[in-house]
Amino acid sequence: MAGPESFAGLFRLGVSETIVQSWLPEFVRSLRTAYPKLSVEIDVDISLALRDRLLENKIDVALLMGPVADFRVENVPLPEFRLSWFRSREAEVWNPADGASVITFARDTRPFRSMKQALLERYGPDVAVFPSSSLSACFRLVAAGLGVGALPAALATPYVERGESEEFDLGWTPEALSFTASFLAGPGSVLRREAALLAQEAAERAAR
């Protein structure tokens, strides 16, 4: 086994924004400590795009909604992100059944498709849905009273503490978001595997 000092050069990370807003800094710090000669490049995008770039070998490790179902890919499981409903404390309408708009993840994502299906089954086709690729934008739109959102509870603390929004019970919540640290396996993947395991450790510390 080569020592950490032998790993140098560019290391390409693809990261979903949910993780960017959560434990990414702690992971990058651990990675740079373990492999000080690495230059880390971070590409933030939706999981579908990250999956494509991973399979094209344009990313070394992808932290995304997984697993990636491809025989070439090894998936290291990461802790889930629980979703909860949030609304503005000033909201007059907060139930989609009564006309509240729903602010949610970007259109080409698994959570968006799941949300659209759940809203259709529960309330019919007339609920207004506003997707966004930015989670911070989702939280700010909810805080402004422009809709309600089922968003990662772990990321809501600053908005709740400032009194901008509050958690509430709508009677149901979408399923939690599942993530993996995924990489192309095979010869030369030692560093990728070690980085994925460091990501797992950072995510587990954040989830405690």
Secondary structure, 3 states (H helix, E strand, C coil): CCCHHHCCEEEEEEECHHHHCCCHHHHHHHHHHHCCCEEEEEEECCHHHHHHHHHCCCCCEEEEECCCCCCCEEEEEEEEECEEEEEECCCCCCCHHHCCCEEEECCCCHHHHHHHHHHHHHHCCCCCEEEECCHHHHHHHHHCCCCEEEEEHHHCHHHHHCCCEEEECCCCCCCCEEEEEEEECCCCCHHHHHHHHHHHHHHHHHHC
